[in-house]
């Protein structure tokens, strides 16, 4: 059995990840393992043991091999146009951040790291990019919140906004993942000249393995339990992913491993996600559209509402930054559709927060919630009803400075729902 080492700091983690990928060092756990802190036995062949964000329930620990991580890095560089210098703005305790470290090691072109103890700001981002060598291709991974703050600061003329946007434009690729990116945000970023590439994946797939809807080289996508095709011949189902990037499984949890990772009769191994998706295009070159989590559906008055579709439309409304749509209990409808939004203008990053995330887990207890102006509520309802159906239109819109998050960039939907319920219950009458 191997023993995983827990590095003392980021410099030690960067060195340890490189050694593990080269087969010259022990497996690495960026945070102490849940079972026993410090050095813990892990299966042979492991290079990394990463904790999931816990968005499906209790966090699990995912075992990733060096071949899986190397295959992911090679496919990423192939898609982006070749190896490059990477910039780290995300916590290296989650797959998005640690994969930046792994890709940088594989590329051999260097890594520029943002200060761990500073929040993500446009000025800080500009300084980070300025330190990266101009002679190399330069890549960064961001979450939607970071991209929103860069664009909002530039649009508002805030301190460092112009420099942050110039730095964003100077990069050869901006990988955007960790959470669904609103279409309006992508349009703004690309119109501003940013080379944004949306990524889809998870810890169990060594991070992103579908870029801009198209699987990376070696990756495959299919739908489990597909629904009947719609009028355009498109079916939806639970997304399953395959490829050389798949994890070995969950540490110490063979039952969960057997459920999530399945092998076909031909030997092809698949990971079943918790996401609903749609495949468009030819069978030999499909494009994946992720529709949201299968267990996030809100049932209101007998109508099923997919929050992701509503969130994308709410985020298109002028004045709205980010949006999270949840269902809260209602005596007549069963559930009431509620949109919790941030404003489109920049807000200060939370002191002491993880770099780039703006909030930390469990932060909802300190979040102030306000009812949106009636005019905004009406605009949101009309915009959603025009594109979907009236039942999907949020009956209430609440405003917060920032959305609670679980892991880098991931909105903590359960915490948002608790915020909404608590605010609505506290209202007079």
Order of alpha helices (4+ residues) and beta strands (2+ residues): beta-alpha-beta-beta-beta-alpha-beta-alpha-beta-alpha-beta-alpha-alpha-beta-alpha-beta-beta-beta-beta-beta-beta-alpha-beta-beta-beta-beta-beta-alpha-beta-beta-beta-alpha-beta-alpha
